[in-house]
Amino acid sequence: MVDFEWVNLRKANLKWTNLREANLKWADLTKASLIEANLKEAHYLTFDQLSKMKTFHDAKLNKKPLNSLKKNMVVF
């Protein structure tokens, strides 16, 4: 498992990055681009982190944080 605990990934381009099983506890993903990144089984990935990302279009996610994000989305 890769440990990104407390790592500043703010504005990072993580396109196509394999973060499978990574520890993302307290990682700053604000405005990070995770297009097509693999986040399956990532540890401590939270709704708050997902909501601050620039994009995670086509990223592979576990259903729990994704369902949380969908429930809290506002559609205009």
N, CA, C and O atoms as a Maestro MAE file, in Angstrom:
{
 s_m_m2io_version
 :::
 2.0.0
}

f_m_ct {
 s_m_title
 :::
 protein
 m_atom[304] {
  # First column is atom index #
  i_m_mmod_type
  r_m_x_coord
  r_m_y_coord
  r_m_z_coord
  i_m_residue_number
  s_m_chain_name
  s_m_pdb_residue_name
  s_m_pdb_atom_name
  i_m_atomic_number
  :::
  1 25 0.842 -1.177 0.000 1 A "MET " " N  " 7
  2 3 0.000 0.000 0.000 1 A "MET " " CA " 6
  3 2 0.893 1.247 0.000 1 A "MET " " C  " 6
  4 15 1.855 1.339 0.762 1 A "MET " " O  " 8
  5 25 0.557 2.188 -0.856 2 A "VAL " " N  " 7
  6 3 1.272 3.460 -0.919 2 A "VAL " " CA " 6
  7 2 0.679 4.389 0.134 2 A "VAL " " C  " 6
  8 15 -0.541 4.474 0.274 2 A "VAL " " O  " 8
  9 25 1.532 5.078 0.865 3 A "ASP " " N  " 7
  10 3 1.083 5.933 1.955 3 A "ASP " " CA " 6
  11 2 1.157 7.403 1.542 3 A "ASP " " C  " 6
  12 15 2.241 7.962 1.381 3 A "ASP " " O  " 8
  13 25 -0.022 8.021 1.373 4 A "PHE " " N  " 7
  14 3 -0.115 9.446 1.065 4 A "PHE " " CA " 6
  15 2 -0.704 10.223 2.242 4 A "PHE " " C  " 6
  16 15 -1.235 11.318 2.061 4 A "PHE " " O  " 8
  17 25 -0.608 9.653 3.452 5 A "GLU " " N  " 7
  18 3 -1.157 10.320 4.621 5 A "GLU " " CA " 6
  19 2 -0.469 11.671 4.815 5 A "GLU " " C  " 6
  20 15 0.757 11.753 4.882 5 A "GLU " " O  " 8
  21 25 -1.280 12.729 4.904 6 A "TRP " " N  " 7
  22 3 -0.844 14.114 5.095 6 A "TRP " " CA " 6
  23 2 -0.086 14.685 3.895 6 A "TRP " " C  " 6
  24 15 0.512 15.753 4.024 6 A "TRP " " O  " 8
  25 25 -0.085 14.031 2.748 7 A "VAL " " N  " 7
  26 3 0.645 14.515 1.570 7 A "VAL " " CA " 6
  27 2 -0.158 15.616 0.877 7 A "VAL " " C  " 6
  28 15 -1.377 15.513 0.741 7 A "VAL " " O  " 8
  29 25 0.533 16.666 0.442 8 A "ASN " " N  " 7
  30 3 -0.095 17.768 -0.272 8 A "ASN " " CA " 6
  31 2 -0.106 17.426 -1.764 8 A "ASN " " C  " 6
  32 15 0.925 17.486 -2.434 8 A "ASN " " O  " 8
  33 25 -1.291 17.065 -2.272 9 A "LEU " " N  " 7
  34 3 -1.462 16.774 -3.695 9 A "LEU " " CA " 6
  35 2 -2.322 17.850 -4.349 9 A "LEU " " C  " 6
  36 15 -2.936 17.624 -5.392 9 A "LEU " " O  " 8
  37 25 -2.354 19.013 -3.725 10 A "ARG " " N  " 7
  38 3 -3.140 20.149 -4.218 10 A "ARG " " CA " 6
  39 2 -2.706 20.494 -5.643 10 A "ARG " " C  " 6
  40 15 -1.522 20.684 -5.921 10 A "ARG " " O  " 8
  41 25 -3.695 20.569 -6.539 11 A "LYS " " N  " 7
  42 3 -3.513 20.905 -7.958 11 A "LYS " " CA " 6
  43 2 -2.655 19.887 -8.720 11 A "LYS " " C  " 6
  44 15 -2.186 20.185 -9.818 11 A "LYS " " O  " 8
  45 25 -2.445 18.707 -8.163 12 A "ALA " " N  " 7
  46 3 -1.631 17.683 -8.836 12 A "ALA " " CA " 6
  47 2 -2.394 17.091 -10.018 12 A "ALA " " C  " 6
  48 15 -3.611 16.918 -9.962 12 A "ALA " " O  " 8
  49 25 -1.666 16.785 -11.080 13 A "ASN " " N  " 7
  50 3 -2.236 16.083 -12.221 13 A "ASN " " CA " 6
  51 2 -1.965 14.600 -12.012 13 A "ASN " " C  " 6
  52 15 -0.852 14.126 -12.241 13 A "ASN " " O  " 8
  53 25 -2.988 13.869 -11.576 14 A "LEU " " N  " 7
  54 3 -2.845 12.448 -11.279 14 A "LEU " " CA " 6
  55 2 -3.617 11.603 -12.295 14 A "LEU " " C  " 6
  56 15 -4.108 10.520 -11.978 14 A "LEU " " O  " 8
  57 25 -3.709 12.114 -13.503 15 A "LYS " " N  " 7
  58 3 -4.406 11.416 -14.587 15 A "LYS " " CA " 6
  59 2 -3.792 10.038 -14.786 15 A "LYS " " C  " 6
  60 15 -2.573 9.908 -14.897 15 A "LYS " " O  " 8
  61 25 -4.627 9.020 -14.829 16 A "TRP " " N  " 7
  62 3 -4.256 7.615 -15.038 16 A "TRP " " CA " 6
  63 2 -3.421 7.020 -13.899 16 A "TRP " " C  " 6
  64 15 -2.854 5.939 -14.062 16 A "TRP " " O  " 8
  65 25 -3.334 7.687 -12.773 17 A "THR " " N  " 7
  66 3 -2.527 7.200 -11.655 17 A "THR " " CA " 6
  67 2 -3.207 6.022 -10.967 17 A "THR " " C  " 6
  68 15 -4.423 6.022 -10.773 17 A "THR " " O  " 8
  69 25 -2.416 5.022 -10.602 18 A "ASN " " N  " 7
  70 3 -2.939 3.867 -9.874 18 A "ASN " " CA " 6
  71 2 -2.781 4.129 -8.376 18 A "ASN " " C  " 6
  72 15 -1.687 4.006 -7.824 18 A "ASN " " O  " 8
  73 25 -3.881 4.489 -7.735 19 A "LEU " " N  " 7
  74 3 -3.888 4.727 -6.294 19 A "LEU " " CA " 6
  75 2 -4.658 3.626 -5.573 19 A "LEU " " C  " 6
  76 15 -5.166 3.829 -4.470 19 A "LEU " " O  " 8
  77 25 -4.739 2.461 -6.207 20 A "ARG " " N  " 7
  78 3 -5.453 1.318 -5.626 20 A "ARG " " CA " 6
  79 2 -4.834 0.983 -4.269 20 A "ARG " " C  " 6
  80 15 -3.623 0.796 -4.150 20 A "ARG " " O  " 8
  81 25 -5.685 0.912 -3.259 21 A "GLU " " N  " 7
  82 3 -5.306 0.590 -1.885 21 A "GLU " " CA " 6
  83 2 -4.411 1.642 -1.226 21 A "GLU " " C  " 6
  84 15 -3.832 1.375 -0.173 21 A "GLU " " O  " 8
  85 25 -4.287 2.831 -1.823 22 A "ALA " " N  " 7
  86 3 -3.454 3.887 -1.235 22 A "ALA " " CA " 6
  87 2 -4.091 4.433 0.042 22 A "ALA " " C  " 6
  88 15 -5.314 4.494 0.161 22 A "ALA " " O  " 8
  89 25 -3.256 4.823 0.980 23 A "ASN " " N  " 7
  90 3 -3.721 5.488 2.197 23 A "ASN " " CA " 6
  91 2 -3.801 6.983 1.900 23 A "ASN " " C  " 6
  92 15 -2.775 7.644 1.740 23 A "ASN " " O  " 8
  93 25 -5.014 7.511 1.827 24 A "LEU " " N  " 7
  94 3 -5.219 8.930 1.513 24 A "LEU " " CA " 6
  95 2 -5.687 9.740 2.718 24 A "LEU " " C  " 6
  96 15 -6.237 10.830 2.569 24 A "LEU " " O  " 8
  97 25 -5.464 9.198 3.907 25 A "LYS " " N  " 7
  98 3 -5.905 9.882 5.123 25 A "LYS " " CA " 6
  99 2 -5.239 11.246 5.225 25 A "LYS " " C  " 6
  100 15 -4.013 11.362 5.219 25 A "LYS " " O  " 8
  101 25 -6.068 12.269 5.318 26 A "TRP " " N  " 7
  102 3 -5.653 13.668 5.448 26 A "TRP " " CA " 6
  103 2 -4.890 14.190 4.228 26 A "TRP " " C  " 6
  104 15 -4.315 15.276 4.301 26 A "TRP " " O  " 8
  105 25 -4.863 13.463 3.118 27 A "ALA " " N  " 7
  106 3 -4.209 13.961 1.900 27 A "ALA " " CA " 6
  107 2 -5.001 15.141 1.351 27 A "ALA " " C  " 6
  108 15 -6.231 15.106 1.312 27 A "ALA " " O  " 8
  109 25 -4.296 16.180 0.929 28 A "ASP " " N  " 7
  110 3 -4.950 17.363 0.366 28 A "ASP " " CA " 6
  111 2 -5.079 17.158 -1.137 28 A "ASP " " C  " 6
  112 15 -4.091 17.239 -1.867 28 A "ASP " " O  " 8
  113 25 -6.295 16.894 -1.597 29 A "LEU " " N  " 7
  114 3 -6.569 16.666 -3.016 29 A "LEU " " CA " 6
  115 2 -7.315 17.846 -3.644 29 A "LEU " " C  " 6
  116 15 -7.942 17.701 -4.693 29 A "LEU " " O  " 8
  117 25 -7.246 19.006 -3.002 30 A "THR " " N  " 7
  118 3 -7.937 20.193 -3.489 30 A "THR " " CA " 6
  119 2 -7.468 20.541 -4.895 30 A "THR " " C  " 6
  120 15 -6.275 20.707 -5.148 30 A "THR " " O  " 8
  121 25 -8.432 20.647 -5.803 31 A "LYS " " N  " 7
  122 3 -8.208 20.994 -7.211 31 A "LYS " " CA " 6
  123 2 -7.292 20.007 -7.944 31 A "LYS " " C  " 6
  124 15 -6.729 20.349 -8.983 31 A "LYS " " O  " 8
  125 25 -7.139 18.806 -7.424 32 A "ALA " " N  " 7
  126 3 -6.359 17.775 -8.101 32 A "ALA " " CA " 6
  127 2 -7.182 17.189 -9.249 32 A "ALA " " C  " 6
  128 15 -8.407 17.097 -9.168 32 A "ALA " " O  " 8
  129 25 -6.501 16.802 -10.301 33 A "SER " " N  " 7
  130 3 -7.139 16.177 -11.454 33 A "SER " " CA " 6
  131 2 -6.844 14.683 -11.420 33 A "SER " " C  " 6
  132 15 -5.694 14.264 -11.550 33 A "SER " " O  " 8
  133 25 -7.893 13.886 -11.245 34 A "LEU " " N  " 7
  134 3 -7.743 12.437 -11.157 34 A "LEU " " CA " 6
  135 2 -8.516 11.735 -12.269 34 A "LEU " " C  " 6
  136 15 -9.191 10.736 -12.024 34 A "LEU " " O  " 8
  137 25 -8.418 12.251 -13.477 35 A "ILE " " N  " 7
  138 3 -9.101 11.669 -14.628 35 A "ILE " " CA " 6
  139 2 -8.610 10.237 -14.842 35 A "ILE " " C  " 6
  140 15 -7.410 9.992 -14.965 35 A "ILE " " O  " 8
  141 25 -9.548 9.303 -14.884 36 A "GLU " " N  " 7
  142 3 -9.286 7.888 -15.111 36 A "GLU " " CA " 6
  143 2 -8.315 7.259 -14.103 36 A "GLU " " C  " 6
  144 15 -7.700 6.233 -14.391 36 A "GLU " " O  " 8
  145 25 -8.180 7.871 -12.930 37 A "ALA " " N  " 7
  146 3 -7.328 7.310 -11.872 37 A "ALA " " CA " 6
  147 2 -8.013 6.097 -11.246 37 A "ALA " " C  " 6
  148 15 -9.240 6.009 -11.218 37 A "ALA " " O  " 8
  149 25 -7.217 5.183 -10.754 38 A "ASN " " N  " 7
  150 3 -7.749 4.006 -10.069 38 A "ASN " " CA " 6
  151 2 -7.715 4.266 -8.569 38 A "ASN " " C  " 6
  152 15 -6.652 4.258 -7.949 38 A "ASN " " O  " 8
  153 25 -8.888 4.497 -7.995 39 A "LEU " " N  " 7
  154 3 -9.019 4.755 -6.562 39 A "LEU " " CA " 6
  155 2 -9.746 3.614 -5.848 39 A "LEU " " C  " 6
  156 15 -10.218 3.776 -4.723 39 A "LEU " " O  " 8
  157 25 -9.832 2.455 -6.514 40 A "LYS " " N  " 7
  158 3 -10.500 1.303 -5.910 40 A "LYS " " CA " 6
  159 2 -9.785 0.915 -4.623 40 A "LYS " " C  " 6
  160 15 -8.558 0.842 -4.576 40 A "LYS " " O  " 8
  161 25 -10.557 0.674 -3.602 41 A "GLU " " N  " 7
  162 3 -10.059 0.228 -2.308 41 A "GLU " " CA " 6
  163 2 -9.069 1.205 -1.665 41 A "GLU " " C  " 6
  164 15 -8.286 0.818 -0.797 41 A "GLU " " O  " 8
  165 25 -9.107 2.486 -2.097 42 A "ALA " " N  " 7
  166 3 -8.276 3.495 -1.444 42 A "ALA " " CA " 6
  167 2 -8.774 3.667 -0.010 42 A "ALA " " C  " 6
  168 15 -9.980 3.680 0.238 42 A "ALA " " O  " 8
  169 25 -7.863 3.796 0.905 43 A "HIS " " N  " 7
  170 3 -8.207 3.908 2.317 43 A "HIS " " CA " 6
  171 2 -8.373 5.372 2.714 43 A "HIS " " C  " 6
  172 15 -7.562 6.221 2.343 43 A "HIS " " O  " 8
  173 25 -9.425 5.657 3.467 44 A "TYR " " N  " 7
  174 3 -9.706 6.981 4.033 44 A "TYR " " CA " 6
  175 2 -10.036 8.034 2.977 44 A "TYR " " C  " 6
  176 15 -9.876 9.225 3.242 44 A "TYR " " O  " 8
  177 25 -10.486 7.638 1.802 45 A "LEU " " N  " 7
  178 3 -10.954 8.600 0.809 45 A "LEU " " CA " 6
  179 2 -12.330 9.067 1.244 45 A "LEU " " C  " 6
  180 15 -13.250 8.261 1.391 45 A "LEU " " O  " 8
  181 25 -12.471 10.364 1.448 46 A "THR " " N  " 7
  182 3 -13.713 10.897 2.019 46 A "THR " " CA " 6
  183 2 -14.509 11.721 1.005 46 A "THR " " C  " 6
  184 15 -14.002 12.127 -0.040 46 A "THR " " O  " 8
  185 25 -15.764 11.947 1.354 47 A "PHE " " N  " 7
  186 3 -16.609 12.826 0.556 47 A "PHE " " CA " 6
  187 2 -15.987 14.217 0.461 47 A "PHE " " C  " 6
  188 15 -16.003 14.832 -0.605 47 A "PHE " " O  " 8
  189 25 -15.446 14.707 1.557 48 A "ASP " " N  " 7
  190 3 -14.833 16.033 1.571 48 A "ASP " " CA " 6
  191 2 -13.683 16.115 0.566 48 A "ASP " " C  " 6
  192 15 -13.554 17.112 -0.145 48 A "ASP " " O  " 8
  193 25 -12.851 15.078 0.503 49 A "GLN " " N  " 7
  194 3 -11.752 15.073 -0.464 49 A "GLN " " CA " 6
  195 2 -12.290 15.059 -1.898 49 A "GLN " " C  " 6
  196 15 -11.818 15.814 -2.747 49 A "GLN " " O  " 8
  197 25 -13.274 14.202 -2.163 50 A "LEU " " N  " 7
  198 3 -13.847 14.117 -3.507 50 A "LEU " " CA " 6
  199 2 -14.469 15.443 -3.930 50 A "LEU " " C  " 6
  200 15 -14.344 15.849 -5.085 50 A "LEU " " O  " 8
  201 25 -15.128 16.110 -3.010 51 A "SER " " N  " 7
  202 3 -15.824 17.353 -3.349 51 A "SER " " CA " 6
  203 2 -14.870 18.506 -3.653 51 A "SER " " C  " 6
  204 15 -15.276 19.490 -4.272 51 A "SER " " O  " 8
  205 25 -13.626 18.404 -3.235 52 A "LYS " " N  " 7
  206 3 -12.654 19.472 -3.467 52 A "LYS " " CA " 6
  207 2 -11.764 19.224 -4.688 52 A "LYS " " C  " 6
  208 15 -10.986 20.097 -5.074 52 A "LYS " " O  " 8
  209 25 -11.876 18.037 -5.298 53 A "MET " " N  " 7
  210 3 -11.056 17.737 -6.474 53 A "MET " " CA " 6
  211 2 -11.517 18.564 -7.661 53 A "MET " " C  " 6
  212 15 -12.687 18.930 -7.765 53 A "MET " " O  " 8
  213 25 -10.587 18.850 -8.547 54 A "LYS " " N  " 7
  214 3 -10.947 19.544 -9.780 54 A "LYS " " CA " 6
  215 2 -11.809 18.622 -10.629 54 A "LYS " " C  " 6
  216 15 -12.864 19.027 -11.117 54 A "LYS " " O  " 8
  217 25 -11.366 17.390 -10.804 55 A "THR " " N  " 7
  218 3 -12.140 16.398 -11.535 55 A "THR " " CA " 6
  219 2 -11.660 14.991 -11.193 55 A "THR " " C  " 6
  220 15 -10.486 14.761 -10.902 55 A "THR " " O  " 8
  221 25 -12.604 14.065 -11.238 56 A "PHE " " N  " 7
  222 3 -12.244 12.653 -11.152 56 A "PHE " " CA " 6
  223 2 -13.060 11.907 -12.200 56 A "PHE " " C  " 6
  224 15 -13.555 10.806 -11.959 56 A "PHE " " O  " 8
  225 25 -13.188 12.530 -13.367 57 A "HIS " " N  " 7
  226 3 -13.942 11.982 -14.493 57 A "HIS " " CA " 6
  227 2 -13.410 10.602 -14.878 57 A "HIS " " C  " 6
  228 15 -12.211 10.425 -15.092 57 A "HIS " " O  " 8
  229 25 -14.305 9.643 -14.962 58 A "ASP " " N  " 7
  230 3 -13.983 8.256 -15.327 58 A "ASP " " CA " 6
  231 2 -13.018 7.573 -14.364 58 A "ASP " " C  " 6
  232 15 -12.410 6.563 -14.719 58 A "ASP " " O  " 8
  233 25 -12.869 8.102 -13.162 59 A "ALA " " N  " 7
  234 3 -12.031 7.437 -12.154 59 A "ALA " " CA " 6
  235 2 -12.741 6.185 -11.652 59 A "ALA " " C  " 6
  236 15 -13.970 6.122 -11.616 59 A "ALA " " O  " 8
  237 25 -11.958 5.211 -11.273 60 A "LYS " " N  " 7
  238 3 -12.511 3.988 -10.695 60 A "LYS " " CA " 6
  239 2 -12.590 4.188 -9.192 60 A "LYS " " C  " 6
  240 15 -11.574 4.350 -8.516 60 A "LYS " " O  " 8
  241 25 -13.826 4.175 -8.678 61 A "LEU " " N  " 7
  242 3 -14.058 4.433 -7.259 61 A "LEU " " CA " 6
  243 2 -14.858 3.305 -6.624 61 A "LEU " " C  " 6
  244 15 -15.619 2.614 -7.301 61 A "LEU " " O  " 8
  245 25 -14.681 3.128 -5.338 62 A "ASN " " N  " 7
  246 3 -15.584 2.257 -4.593 62 A "ASN " " CA " 6
  247 2 -16.932 2.952 -4.525 62 A "ASN " " C  " 6
  248 15 -17.001 4.177 -4.626 62 A "ASN " " O  " 8
  249 25 -17.984 2.204 -4.360 63 A "LYS " " N  " 7
  250 3 -19.320 2.787 -4.390 63 A "LYS " " CA " 6
  251 2 -19.634 3.662 -3.189 63 A "LYS " " C  " 6
  252 15 -20.402 4.614 -3.327 63 A "LYS " " O  " 8
  253 25 -19.075 3.386 -2.017 64 A "LYS " " N  " 7
  254 3 -19.447 4.133 -0.808 64 A "LYS " " CA " 6
  255 2 -19.185 5.638 -0.933 64 A "LYS " " C  " 6
  256 15 -20.127 6.408 -0.749 64 A "LYS " " O  " 8
  257 25 -17.959 6.110 -1.237 65 A "PRO " " N  " 7
  258 3 -17.783 7.570 -1.340 65 A "PRO " " CA " 6
  259 2 -18.516 8.159 -2.535 65 A "PRO " " C  " 6
  260 15 -18.962 9.305 -2.482 65 A "PRO " " O  " 8
  261 25 -18.646 7.393 -3.613 66 A "LEU " " N  " 7
  262 3 -19.344 7.896 -4.788 66 A "LEU " " CA " 6
  263 2 -20.828 8.083 -4.498 66 A "LEU " " C  " 6
  264 15 -21.412 9.087 -4.906 66 A "LEU " " O  " 8
  265 25 -21.443 7.141 -3.807 67 A "ASN " " N  " 7
  266 3 -22.852 7.280 -3.426 67 A "ASN " " CA " 6
  267 2 -23.052 8.474 -2.516 67 A "ASN " " C  " 6
  268 15 -24.054 9.181 -2.626 67 A "ASN " " O  " 8
  269 25 -22.107 8.705 -1.618 68 A "SER " " N  " 7
  270 3 -22.180 9.856 -0.726 68 A "SER " " CA " 6
  271 2 -22.124 11.151 -1.522 68 A "SER " " C  " 6
  272 15 -22.847 12.100 -1.221 68 A "SER " " O  " 8
  273 25 -21.276 11.192 -2.529 69 A "LEU " " N  " 7
  274 3 -21.158 12.384 -3.357 69 A "LEU " " CA " 6
  275 2 -22.441 12.628 -4.141 69 A "LEU " " C  " 6
  276 15 -22.919 13.760 -4.217 69 A "LEU " " O  " 8
  277 25 -23.000 11.572 -4.723 70 A "LYS " " N  " 7
  278 3 -24.238 11.715 -5.495 70 A "LYS " " CA " 6
  279 2 -25.382 12.243 -4.632 70 A "LYS " " C  " 6
  280 15 -26.178 13.061 -5.095 70 A "LYS " " O  " 8
  281 25 -25.472 11.785 -3.386 71 A "LYS " " N  " 7
  282 3 -26.538 12.223 -2.494 71 A "LYS " " CA " 6
  283 2 -26.441 13.704 -2.164 71 A "LYS " " C  " 6
  284 15 -27.452 14.351 -1.891 71 A "LYS " " O  " 8
  285 25 -25.221 14.245 -2.186 72 A "ASN " " N  " 7
  286 3 -25.009 15.620 -1.764 72 A "ASN " " CA " 6
  287 2 -24.853 16.591 -2.925 72 A "ASN " " C  " 6
  288 15 -24.573 17.771 -2.708 72 A "ASN " " O  " 8
  289 25 -25.029 16.116 -4.150 73 A "MET " " N  " 7
  290 3 -24.889 16.982 -5.317 73 A "MET " " CA " 6
  291 2 -26.124 17.853 -5.480 73 A "MET " " C  " 6
  292 15 -27.249 17.422 -5.228 73 A "MET " " O  " 8
  293 25 -25.892 19.072 -5.900 74 A "VAL " " N  " 7
  294 3 -26.999 19.991 -6.193 74 A "VAL " " CA " 6
  295 2 -27.045 20.166 -7.700 74 A "VAL " " C  " 6
  296 15 -26.032 20.512 -8.309 74 A "VAL " " O  " 8
  297 25 -28.192 19.936 -8.311 75 A "VAL " " N  " 7
  298 3 -28.334 20.072 -9.759 75 A "VAL " " CA " 6
  299 2 -29.100 21.344 -10.049 75 A "VAL " " C  " 6
  300 15 -30.159 21.594 -9.473 75 A "VAL " " O  " 8
  301 25 -28.561 22.135 -10.936 76 A "PHE " " N  " 7
  302 3 -29.207 23.403 -11.319 76 A "PHE " " CA " 6
  303 2 -29.844 23.272 -12.672 76 A "PHE " " C  " 6
  304 15 -30.437 24.229 -13.170 76 A "PHE " " O  " 8
  :::
 }
 m_bond[303] {
  # First column is bond index #
  i_m_from
  i_m_to
  i_m_order
  :::
  1 1 2 1
  2 2 3 1
  3 3 4 2
  4 3 5 1
  5 5 6 1
  6 6 7 1
  7 7 8 2
  8 7 9 1
  9 9 10 1
  10 10 11 1
  11 11 12 2
  12 11 13 1
  13 13 14 1
  14 14 15 1
  15 15 16 2
  16 15 17 1
  17 17 18 1
  18 18 19 1
  19 19 20 2
  20 19 21 1
  21 21 22 1
  22 22 23 1
  23 23 24 2
  24 23 25 1
  25 25 26 1
  26 26 27 1
  27 27 28 2
  28 27 29 1
  29 29 30 1
  30 30 31 1
  31 31 32 2
  32 31 33 1
  33 33 34 1
  34 34 35 1
  35 35 36 2
  36 35 37 1
  37 37 38 1
  38 38 39 1
  39 39 40 2
  40 39 41 1
  41 41 42 1
  42 42 43 1
  43 43 44 2
  44 43 45 1
  45 45 46 1
  46 46 47 1
  47 47 48 2
  48 47 49 1
  49 49 50 1
  50 50 51 1
  51 51 52 2
  52 51 53 1
  53 53 54 1
  54 54 55 1
  55 55 56 2
  56 55 57 1
  57 57 58 1
  58 58 59 1
  59 59 60 2
  60 59 61 1
  61 61 62 1
  62 62 63 1
  63 63 64 2
  64 63 65 1
  65 65 66 1
  66 66 67 1
  67 67 68 2
  68 67 69 1
  69 69 70 1
  70 70 71 1
  71 71 72 2
  72 71 73 1
  73 73 74 1
  74 74 75 1
  75 75 76 2
  76 75 77 1
  77 77 78 1
  78 78 79 1
  79 79 80 2
  80 79 81 1
  81 81 82 1
  82 82 83 1
  83 83 84 2
  84 83 85 1
  85 85 86 1
  86 86 87 1
  87 87 88 2
  88 87 89 1
  89 89 90 1
  90 90 91 1
  91 91 92 2
  92 91 93 1
  93 93 94 1
  94 94 95 1
  95 95 96 2
  96 95 97 1
  97 97 98 1
  98 98 99 1
  99 99 100 2
  100 99 101 1
  101 101 102 1
  102 102 103 1
  103 103 104 2
  104 103 105 1
  105 105 106 1
  106 106 107 1
  107 107 108 2
  108 107 109 1
  109 109 110 1
  110 110 111 1
  111 111 112 2
  112 111 113 1
  113 113 114 1
  114 114 115 1
  115 115 116 2
  116 115 117 1
  117 117 118 1
  118 118 119 1
  119 119 120 2
  120 119 121 1
  121 121 122 1
  122 122 123 1
  123 123 124 2
  124 123 125 1
  125 125 126 1
  126 126 127 1
  127 127 128 2
  128 127 129 1
  129 129 130 1
  130 130 131 1
  131 131 132 2
  132 131 133 1
  133 133 134 1
  134 134 135 1
  135 135 136 2
  136 135 137 1
  137 137 138 1
  138 138 139 1
  139 139 140 2
  140 139 141 1
  141 141 142 1
  142 142 143 1
  143 143 144 2
  144 143 145 1
  145 145 146 1
  146 146 147 1
  147 147 148 2
  148 147 149 1
  149 149 150 1
  150 150 151 1
  151 151 152 2
  152 151 153 1
  153 153 154 1
  154 154 155 1
  155 155 156 2
  156 155 157 1
  157 157 158 1
  158 158 159 1
  159 159 160 2
  160 159 161 1
  161 161 162 1
  162 162 163 1
  163 163 164 2
  164 163 165 1
  165 165 166 1
  166 166 167 1
  167 167 168 2
  168 167 169 1
  169 169 170 1
  170 170 171 1
  171 171 172 2
  172 171 173 1
  173 173 174 1
  174 174 175 1
  175 175 176 2
  176 175 177 1
  177 177 178 1
  178 178 179 1
  179 179 180 2
  180 179 181 1
  181 181 182 1
  182 182 183 1
  183 183 184 2
  184 183 185 1
  185 185 186 1
  186 186 187 1
  187 187 188 2
  188 187 189 1
  189 189 190 1
  190 190 191 1
  191 191 192 2
  192 191 193 1
  193 193 194 1
  194 194 195 1
  195 195 196 2
  196 195 197 1
  197 197 198 1
  198 198 199 1
  199 199 200 2
  200 199 201 1
  201 201 202 1
  202 202 203 1
  203 203 204 2
  204 203 205 1
  205 205 206 1
  206 206 207 1
  207 207 208 2
  208 207 209 1
  209 209 210 1
  210 210 211 1
  211 211 212 2
  212 211 213 1
  213 213 214 1
  214 214 215 1
  215 215 216 2
  216 215 217 1
  217 217 218 1
  218 218 219 1
  219 219 220 2
  220 219 221 1
  221 221 222 1
  222 222 223 1
  223 223 224 2
  224 223 225 1
  225 225 226 1
  226 226 227 1
  227 227 228 2
  228 227 229 1
  229 229 230 1
  230 230 231 1
  231 231 232 2
  232 231 233 1
  233 233 234 1
  234 234 235 1
  235 235 236 2
  236 235 237 1
  237 237 238 1
  238 238 239 1
  239 239 240 2
  240 239 241 1
  241 241 242 1
  242 242 243 1
  243 243 244 2
  244 243 245 1
  245 245 246 1
  246 246 247 1
  247 247 248 2
  248 247 249 1
  249 249 250 1
  250 250 251 1
  251 251 252 2
  252 251 253 1
  253 253 254 1
  254 254 255 1
  255 255 256 2
  256 255 257 1
  257 257 258 1
  258 258 259 1
  259 259 260 2
  260 259 261 1
  261 261 262 1
  262 262 263 1
  263 263 264 2
  264 263 265 1
  265 265 266 1
  266 266 267 1
  267 267 268 2
  268 267 269 1
  269 269 270 1
  270 270 271 1
  271 271 272 2
  272 271 273 1
  273 273 274 1
  274 274 275 1
  275 275 276 2
  276 275 277 1
  277 277 278 1
  278 278 279 1
  279 279 280 2
  280 279 281 1
  281 281 282 1
  282 282 283 1
  283 283 284 2
  284 283 285 1
  285 285 286 1
  286 286 287 1
  287 287 288 2
  288 287 289 1
  289 289 290 1
  290 290 291 1
  291 291 292 2
  292 291 293 1
  293 293 294 1
  294 294 295 1
  295 295 296 2
  296 295 297 1
  297 297 298 1
  298 298 299 1
  299 299 300 2
  300 299 301 1
  301 301 302 1
  302 302 303 1
  303 303 304 2
  :::
 }
}
